[in-house]
Amino acid sequence: MKKPTPFPADQSGRRRVRSFVLREGRMTRAQRSALDRLWDRFGLDAGQILDCAELFGRTAPVILEIGFGNGDALCHMALADPNADFVGIEVHRPGIGSALLKLEQNEATNVRVACADAADLLESRIPPGSLAGVRLYFPDPWPKKKHHKRRIVQDAFVRNVHTALETGGVFHLATDWAPYAEHMLETLARHDGFRNLAGPGNFSERPDWRPQTRFERRGLRMGHQVFDLLFEKSAVTTSPPLRASINSPG
Ligand SMILES: C[S@@+](CC[C@H](N)C(=O)[O-])C[C@H]1O[C@@H](n2cnc3c(N)ncnc32)[C@H](O)[C@@H]1O
């Protein structure tokens, strides 16, 4: 197996176990040209603190989609919800190129994308309490036991999602890999700052508004069941935030 591309150490100097292996793959001419032409319009400097009011020029609910792949769902959700602003994070540049093309074709004005590891961004670049929603659809399942540590849904990641959400904000996850769905449920249930909207131990119905994604269609073709999880940030929590590097806005 190819060695994962090393990424810089995180803020504390530790080398993070990444939830992805960067295989750039082939980039089409259209994807490359989209990255060149459209990055200034839709791209985010992932090295800065996310200031959505300044970015979008308004105050609106902000939804973060992590690992948007080719951007189908991101674009669909943003067009369907013009009163919200959307930020997408992805590490795979050909996918980002495809997403930029869709955003341009649809003249989307309420979307920005970052090319970054979502775990890094959540840890240090997103002001606490600034997100109305976090969406994580069909993350890489890393099925082998020795790779479970690569799964993006881990205690520290969940704590950082919790910190980034406003009270009442919703963390929405979906997967077609049953053992990962159980892992998600257990990890989220361990965090007492979240309330499972389907009741303890239950998966949610797929909300009508959640678009079907490319990986979801692939899973369905293989006969997999799809699991949705909706967890709301509750008002009171006893879990301390993992990070202390960003001050609360206001
Ligand atoms: C299995 S694909 C799913 C893509 C899309 N959500 C879908 O359902 O079609 C997982 C995606 O997450 C991205 N990804 C994995 N870890 C990530 C991370 N830490 N930060 C940002 N993106 C990540 C991968 O590059 C990949 O595009």
The ligand as a Gaussian input file, in Angstrom:
#p B3LYP/6-31G(d) Opt

LIG

0 1
 C      -16.123000       8.549000       0.430000
 S      -15.919000      10.179000      -0.118000
 C      -17.572000      10.855000      -0.004000
 C      -17.747000      12.084000      -0.849000
 C      -19.147000      12.707000      -0.811000
 N      -19.469000      13.192000       0.516000
 C      -20.163000      11.718000      -1.271000
 O      -20.954000      11.237000      -0.427000
 O      -20.216000      11.431000      -2.482000
 C      -15.133000      10.953000       1.276000
 C      -14.547000      12.306000       0.914000
 O      -14.047000      12.923000       2.099000
 C      -12.816000      13.565000       1.784000
 N      -12.082000      13.654000       3.054000
 C      -11.614000      12.638000       3.817000
 N      -11.043000      13.093000       4.922000
 C      -11.137000      14.457000       4.873000
 C      -10.704000      15.497000       5.727000
 N      -10.063000      15.222000       6.880000
 N      -10.947000      16.771000       5.388000
 C      -11.593000      17.056000       4.218000
 N      -12.033000      16.104000       3.361000
 C      -11.798000      14.824000       3.684000
 C      -12.170000      12.661000       0.752000
 O      -11.221000      13.356000      -0.034000
 C      -13.389000      12.219000      -0.058000
 O      -13.643000      13.083000      -1.142000

